[in-house]
Amino acid sequence: MFFRLVILISIIMVTFSCDFISPSKTTLRNTALLDTVIDYNDVDVYPLFLDCNNCDSSEKQNLCFEMELLRRLQKITSKNSLGASNAVSDTIMVDILVNTEGKISIVSIQKNPNIEQQVPELDSLLFKSFALLPSTVQPSLKRGIPVNSMFTLPILLSTKE
């Protein structure tokens, strides 16, 4: 009789103890869900020029990347002059892509239709300038994996007659 009671208690403990030891199914499901949810609008590390590698926060790295990109573009475009039929002062928005290899390219250029008429060679100058940028850019990283990243770069266009 005692032997049967011990066996019965052992069977009951083995049967129900697994539920107390192992995590619940909802906990496992939530953990797996968190591991698979990826925020595609944010990256862990922004693209970096080698000069910006010493910045301590991601906001400073992003600002350094944008400022360095503008500085390098200004250096390239300052060697070229644009001719305009009238004085032009406007901001154009350039959507750029930094791909997984660190190559920077133009996706689109948004500008006032008047600028197209007054400065027809603007697009070709921008494409040429971006092609001359060095490819020493570290791409954006998401969970340690290089990813494409898009930026909108405002460029102030100012010409004289």
Disulfide bonds with the S-S distance in Angstrom:
Cys52-Cys64 2.00
